[in-house]
């Protein structure tokens, strides 16, 4: 009785071991089914989907114009205080005062990529970029100014 | 004057040790890792006398933090609780806000929410199988389960924009519409899952070592599962029919055909089998919905600033680990007065002492592994 159990245990053990080895052998002779990619080597093929949330950027057109009106909706929507907008008043040639952004400060180190600022923006001035390699040696580099120097608000954006 | 407080350490929290007893600390590996659980175990020889979990290593005060965030903002934080079922956590919060606003969610949004929840559940169980097999010393299944999970993560990344902390649920629906390729990719995932899951059965379920290490180990009876407040697969493996999707249907689960996976053995192997069967049920739910996603809005119209009326609101959902309850007390303002999360991991962990006492220390890993503990969910 004991011997019978012992032999059956050994048989089952060997059988389940061989079953596992069969799977290993299958993938050994079918290398095309292996989907593992080595990360820094696959940068060329690595295409992130267009909705991927990597970093907030402000879109500028060829005339160095953006669509940000400085309404601070994104600043209010942000749960972490990632965005700080400093506004100024532009004086037009006719003497009219118009609110515009001076600096759009974005703290990448505080950002959790929740997309609430993009949802809140009424003029689609900011969007998420598909970058993901954010490591830098100096922490100060993570605090970014999103509006380009000498950029203006696009005509017609209210 | 400072009052004298007793610092609880491994030594002071224990009863006086008997002769021949030994206290060992299991974990924490490193304070910066994502899941730090500290178990103070009293041993007599190799037999466990008592287990005392010490928590709080990654407490981030999410509940308190939510009190200063608006009803749109607090949802994203809950992805950081049970990060493996982030979608379902977000869904619970969004549903609680909708309950307070008396908001009807469009049909399409509800179907999208259910499909996403079930994909998350499969991904979570896949990861759990891999991690649990690794706890028991089997390295290979981890790579097989991560292949399927990777496919789900890719689908999530394409539609939601992130792989783990999606923040796709907003009050009133979902953040964006489905990606045009979503339906085709989910269908191909269903085919892939069905053909590849047999590999898992070969490697894990039928493996004699795995069976010997899990069958009859860490038994939790039905009465104990109820009295410790266990939910989810842990309770269902002990025979408790407490699936929230069946008991208190939400988001259109009442219209779907699926089984509640119940086992009565209550041991580690039963918990494993329940989760495997649950993945098949999730696939079954996805198959029912993927061809019949209704047209229409993916988000209901809401005001820019959400205010809940004065009162108390509670919703519960079935995450991959069990029942998650969200309790909001509102004073009528834009931020909640108090938020309480009832997380499944905490209650499931509390049963560990009962399950593992009297067993050998080698069996502890099987018991703990099959509880499917996600420590950020326990600590919050």
Interface residues (C-beta under 8 A of the other chain):
Chain A: X9 X12 X13 X15 X16 X19 X20 X22 X23 X24 X35 X36 X48 X49 X51 X52 X53 X77 X78 X79 X112 X113 X114 X115 X116 X119 X120 X128
Chain B: X69 X72 X73 X74 X76 X77 X140 X143 X147 X150 X157 X158 X159 X160 X161 X162 X165 X167 X170 X175 X176 X179 X199 X202 X203 X206 X207 X208 X209 X304
